Amino acid sequence: MTTAEIIEQLQTNLPTAAGVVLLLSVIAFILFRYGIARLFMSLAARSSSKYDDILVRHLKPFRMAWLAPLVVVYIMAFLFPSAQEMISKIALFLILWVSMITIAALLTAINQIYESRPNYNGVSIQGYLDIAKLLFLLVGIILSITLITGQSPVVLLTGLGAIAAVLLLIFQTTILSLVASVQIAANDLLKEGDWVEVPSYDADGDVVNINLHTIKIRNFDMTYSVIPTYKMIDVPYRNWRGMIESGGRRIQRALSVDMVSIKFCDSQMLDRLRKIDLLTEFMEETIRKLETYQDEHRDHYDSPLDGPQITNIEVFRAYINVYLKHRPDIYITERPFLVRVLAPTPNGLPVELYIFAKTTDWVAYEMIQAEIFDHLLAAAQNFDLRVFQQPTGLDFSAMVKGTPA
């Protein structure tokens, strides 16, 4: 019996044809699922590379095994002449969408492989892969409509021009996000791993994911902020990447000195301050200049205001300069190094430090800053300076008792 005769008999005996198709489909499914799919998974498990494990996890070979029986049904549809067209369309429709799901999973796997590379620098490609997924989805929808209606895809695409305005309205957010993603990538504005502050969204933390529609930020309180991608172009935000790449972090903080405690240094105070090792050289030079001037103008030098003087806060600033320069964790050159006095305020005279620590680690930075100001707050009294603070209950209690606070 020839092949043509066998096919003719099956076409006239629909139950037998259905049994044959079902049998071949089951055989194809078992062969693919328990043969090829398991072999692929076994090879991936034995491999030392992690990339094939990512592919297996996302592509799901057991799910792909359903393509085998669907292909068998599509090929054998001619055994049912009266329902061949309908069976072929249903099989093609299912093959199409299983394939679309597989392609989307492949793109997700590609993104994860890209981000798991040792030399990954935080520049995300997920937005572009999301665009590719949308394009494949659009293709899948067009082909599905073509299968159902029997019309050519060209005719369908021609008709899309009439509803372009509606599509633009529907995909407005997607289009805006696409433009924003291109701007972010082209100008290197943001990448995964950056520390950013977005005040309008109360976000302050690290960027953990950038995709087509959203940017996900893990805040330092371990909450998450999700910001639309196109909004990052519209709202102000601060990216701390430059600080981290520079290797140094700025310390800009002031302590307020009670202006009542500021005074000229008399000879006793000068002798006492010159014994401070860090100030010895500075004080020797200062005292020499003062004594030289006094000797030259002794005939009319009868008031502190008759000539150059030095104040205790000036000596304190000199001490701060020398103290900071002896710290190995502060930039003396290459970065701004400034100890300055700001405008007087109702809370005292601010003495501000504008310096850079040689670290970007948050914990180390805070420790350096704390050590400096702990030391300066304790040192101020050695210069007969009083650090200003608002009166406390203890101060009021001392006033009531008639004793100084």
FENUR-V213992 format. One record per residue. N is the residue number from 0. OMEGA is omega as a letter, one per 30 degrees, with the letter a starting at -180 (999 if undefined). Layout:
n->(N & N)
omega->(OMEGA & OMEGA)
This chain:
n->(0 & 1 & 2 & 3 & 4 & 5 & 6 & 7 & 8 & 9 & 10 & 11 & 12 & 13 & 14 & 15 & 16 & 17 & 18 & 19 & 20 & 21 & 22 & 23 & 24 & 25 & 26 & 27 & 28 & 29 & 30 & 31 & 32 & 33 & 34 & 35 & 36 & 37 & 38 & 39 & 40 & 41 & 42 & 43 & 44 & 45 & 46 & 47 & 48 & 49 & 50 & 51 & 52 & 53 & 54 & 55 & 56 & 57 & 58 & 59 & 60 & 61 & 62 & 63 & 64 & 65 & 66 & 67 & 68 & 69 & 70 & 71 & 72 & 73 & 74 & 75 & 76 & 77 & 78 & 79 & 80 & 81 & 82 & 83 & 84 & 85 & 86 & 87 & 88 & 89 & 90 & 91 & 92 & 93 & 94 & 95 & 96 & 97 & 98 & 99 & 100 & 101 & 102 & 103 & 104 & 105 & 106 & 107 & 108 & 109 & 110 & 111 & 112 & 113 & 114 & 115 & 116 & 117 & 118 & 119 & 120 & 121 & 122 & 123 & 124 & 125 & 126 & 127 & 128 & 129 & 130 & 131 & 132 & 133 & 134 & 135 & 136 & 137 & 138 & 139 & 140 & 141 & 142 & 143 & 144 & 145 & 146 & 147 & 148 & 149 & 150 & 151 & 152 & 153 & 154 & 155 & 156 & 157 & 158 & 159 & 160 & 161 & 162 & 163 & 164 & 165 & 166 & 167 & 168 & 169 & 170 & 171 & 172 & 173 & 174 & 175 & 176 & 177 & 178 & 179 & 180 & 181 & 182 & 183 & 184 & 185 & 186 & 187 & 188 & 189 & 190 & 191 & 192 & 193 & 194 & 195 & 196 & 197 & 198 & 199 & 200 & 201 & 202 & 203 & 204 & 205 & 206 & 207 & 208 & 209 & 210 & 211 & 212 & 213 & 214 & 215 & 216 & 217 & 218 & 219 & 220 & 221 & 222 & 223 & 224 & 225 & 226 & 227 & 228 & 229 & 230 & 231 & 232 & 233 & 234 & 235 & 236 & 237 & 238 & 239 & 240 & 241 & 242 & 243 & 244 & 245 & 246 & 247 & 248 & 249 & 250 & 251 & 252 & 253 & 254 & 255 & 256 & 257 & 258 & 259 & 260 & 261 & 262 & 263 & 264 & 265 & 266 & 267 & 268 & 269 & 270 & 271 & 272 & 273 & 274 & 275 & 276 & 277 & 278 & 279 & 280 & 281 & 282 & 283 & 284 & 285 & 286 & 287 & 288 & 289 & 290 & 291 & 292 & 293 & 294 & 295 & 296 & 297 & 298 & 299 & 300 & 301 & 302 & 303 & 304 & 305 & 306 & 307 & 308 & 309 & 310 & 311 & 312 & 313 & 314 & 315 & 316 & 317 & 318 & 319 & 320 & 321 & 322 & 323 & 324 & 325 & 326 & 327 & 328 & 329 & 330 & 331 & 332 & 333 & 334 & 335 & 336 & 337 & 338 & 339 & 340 & 341 & 342 & 343 & 344 & 345 & 346 & 347 & 348 & 349 & 350 & 351 & 352 & 353 & 354 & 355 & 356 & 357 & 358 & 359 & 360 & 361 & 362 & 363 & 364 & 365 & 366 & 367 & 368 & 369 & 370 & 371 & 372 & 373 & 374 & 375 & 376 & 377 & 378 & 379 & 380 & 381 & 382 & 383 & 384 & 385 & 386 & 387 & 388 & 389 & 390 & 391 & 392 & 393 & 394 & 395 & 396 & 397 & 398 & 399 & 400 & 401 & 402 & 403 & 404)
omega->(a & l & l & l & l & l & a & l & l & a & l & a & a & l & l & l & l & l & l & a & l & a & l & l & l & l & l & a & l & a & a & a & a & l & a & a & l & l & l & l & l & l & l & a & a & a & l & a & l & a & l & l & l & l & a & a & a & a & l & a & l & l & l & a & l & l & a & l & l & l & l & a & l & a & a & a & a & l & l & a & a & a & a & a & a & l & l & a & l & a & l & l & l & l & a & a & l & l & l & l & l & l & l & l & l & l & l & l & l & l & a & l & l & a & l & l & l & a & l & a & l & l & a & l & a & l & l & l & l & l & l & l & l & l & l & l & l & l & l & l & l & l & l & l & l & l & a & a & a & l & l & l & a & l & a & l & l & l & l & l & a & a & a & a & l & l & l & l & a & a & a & a & l & l & l & l & l & l & l & l & l & l & a & a & a & a & l & a & a & l & a & a & l & l & a & l & l & a & a & l & l & a & l & a & a & l & a & a & l & l & a & a & a & l & a & a & l & a & a & l & l & l & a & l & l & a & l & a & a & l & a & l & a & a & l & l & l & l & a & a & a & l & a & a & a & l & l & a & a & l & l & a & a & l & a & a & l & a & l & a & l & a & l & l & l & a & l & l & l & l & a & a & a & l & l & a & a & a & a & a & a & a & l & l & a & a & l & l & l & a & l & a & a & l & a & a & a & a & a & a & a & l & l & a & a & a & a & l & l & a & l & l & l & l & l & l & l & l & l & l & a & l & a & a & l & l & a & a & l & l & l & l & l & l & l & l & a & l & a & l & l & l & l & l & l & a & l & l & a & l & a & l & l & a & a & l & a & l & l & l & a & a & a & l & a & l & l & a & a & a & a & a & l & a & a & l & l & a & a & a & l & l & a & l & l & l & a & l & a & l & l & l & l & l & l & l & l & l & l & a & l & l & l & a & 999)
